[in-house]
Amino acid sequence: MRADPQNYVKVMEEEVVKRDQIEFMAQVGAVFNMLTANALGQLEDHGLAREQSEAIRENTVENLPELLEEFERNAVANGMEVLWAADAAEACAIIKDLAVKHEVKVITKGKSMITEEIDLNHYLEEEAGVKIYEGDLGELIVQMRGTAPFHIVGPAINLNIQQIAQTLVDNIGMEYTEEATEIAGNVRDFMRRQFEQADMGITGVNMAVASTGSIVLVENEGNIRWSTGAPRVHVAVMSLEKVAANTADAFHIMDMLSRSCTGQGMTSYVSVINGPKDAGERDGAEKMYVVILDNGRSKIYADEELRQALRCIRCGRCFIACPVYLTVGAYPYGWCYPGPMGAVISPLLLGLDDTYHIYEACTLCGGCESVCPAGIKHVEMFHHYRAMKAAGNETFGASRGSALERAGFKGWAAAVKNPALFEKSMGLLRFYLGLGSEEGQVHKMPGPLKAWSDYRDLPRAEKTFRQYWAEWQKTGKAENEAAAKADEGGRDNE
Amino acid sequence: MSSRTMILEKLKAAGRPGRINREIMPPVETRPGDVEVFVQKAAAAAAQVIRTNAAEVPQAVRETLTELGCKTLLLSDEEIIKEYFPPAAAEEMGIEAGYVSELPADEYRRSIFRTEAGMSGCDYALADSGTIVIRHDGDNQRLLSLAPDYYIALVKTSQMLKDRFDLAGILEKEKTAAVTLITGVSRTADVALQVVLGMHGPRKVYIILIDD
């Protein structure tokens, strides 16, 4: 799957008529907004905790190359092998070679977004002929259905129980049931057979600790513990910004991650992995690899303004704060990262021309940045993208806007700088828009504004704001003041 | 040029006016945890917490095993297990039991997937989140607290730390190949947001909390 602006409207139109899905996602939003607020409220000082997590991420990103070198040094001393991949193709090839070298037939996975980003499953199935099983229940369902995850934490959250049941009937031969406990139990049994025979486990990395060379992984289901504890080879794929200076920093981020994500003070399991198994151990990998992936991130890093995109900790808190995501869902975004988090990172990784549907669909309400534990200024980023697209930007794949668009913005800039010209042009614009109005609503706008009005109605303005304002100064103000006075007097008498 | 060199060079070439050396954020010290808070938090995460004193530990374990009705039990090789509930104690109840170390590697692997209950000690507990912490070494295997249907942990109140930061200070200094933090029972909400306990981990977790 690839992000495609041309496809956006088509997919979005398919999604916005799914009333059940939209209503359910509204509930998901409400429930998780409450759970996360509650969990963050339990901190002794939530404001301070958030300032600290923002500072940790900012500081980590600023010191990234040194921290990566320190992590590598310590991880190697712990017995891990650290491999670097410039892009998705190189990462896939590295992991394929490891699978071949270790004669791997079956792989189980811990839930990881980075392996979705590089489309690792398809590559390994096709190129290495291995069987891969996603260990996370939601991710397994998504894998079987062949779709992108709907949410970075709850990949199948949009599916109803009937769809989930049918998927498992078709793919693992489950007997049809609509009981969640039975469905989970069936997958538990099915996955245990895979965990028992798996030769390789593949996971992501939530945080790599530079000072100790450890990786920290958080989860609720147990798929990560299985994938790191049972197979003889463990490969951890790490997005290069997922590093922390020390264990305390990593644990604070982990804490804010779980509170902001599922509203838990601590997830069911947290694994701190320091390397291959000890001599006395029965479980754990004999060989352990960490693949550090760039895939466009060092290019983002070079830009001081855009660098903040790398602070993201993938908690998913912004998703439930986003009116666009909760309405159109994940699929119109067209890639593995939907929601505000995806709207920040996808344009930089895929190019601005191929993703303008994402950052232009944003309403700039700022809900996302008001809750971000990593201190990302989403709205600032979306403004950057729009400006870069208008001006053209070779580094991030933005060709210059059309001549008409440029002329439009030039005219707009001239008008807002000159009060007299502004008033005149607003009057003209109002008249022009009013031409197509019905019953006080503007349904269709002519010319370049047509696309905008295809999905929005604008109330017809009888006068410009300045005309209203002039009238208000004359009459309305005095009336209003009199009314306010009368109201106050009334209250005094109570 | 290798990808490693290329990536690191690109990162280092970037302008970094905001580069500062921040102080390590939390005080890295070891503070004792509040036992009452631990009990409450562990129970909230769906663990069954049984408080007992040293003399009554065997009885508490027997009652737990009877309640579970299980017939097979694997034990970690830790001192705490040898002290309070060696295999003989389970065998008296008609339960097939043994230490992990008694099994050859391939047999261990076969039986870890088929044993009904696993029991071990732990290294620390974190009061503020109701978490038990296991440092895996030869004495406490990684799958013992994951694969069996039921998991019983023996935890001493003297092992109680306040929270994750106290643990961070310890892990910063002393390393084992893996450390696992377990908070209650594994879970999922992936089926239409309905919470199901015991997704891939044990279906039930018992914490026998020993006042010492």
Interface residues (C-beta under 8 A of the other chain):
Chain A: Q27 V28 V31 Q52 A55 I56 E58 N59 E62 N63 L64 P65 L68 E69 N78 W84 A85 A86 E90 G135 D136 L137 G138 I141 G154 P155 A156 I157 L159 N160 I161 I164 A180 T181 I183 A184 R188 M191 R192 F195 E196 S211 T212 S214 N220 E221 G222 N223 R225 W226 T228 G229 A230 L240 A245 N246 T247 A248 D249 A250 F251 H252 M254 D255 T262 Q264 G265 M266 T267 S268 Y269 V270 S271 V272 I273 N274 G275 P276 K277 D278 A279 G280 E281 R282 D283 G284 I292 D294 S298 K299 Y301 A302 D303 E304 R307
Chain B: S2 S3 R4 M6 I7 L8 K10 L11 K12 A13 A14 G15 R16 P17 G18 R19 I20 R22 I24 M25 P26 V28 K41 A45 V100 A105 Y108 R109 I112 F113 L126 D128 S129 G130 T131 H136 D137 G138 D139 Q141 R142 L143 L146 A147 R164 F165 L167 A168 G169 L171 E172 K175 T176 A177 A178 V179 T180 L181 I182 T183 G184 V185 S186 R187 T188 A189 D190 V191 A192 L193 Q194 V196 G198 M199 H200 G201
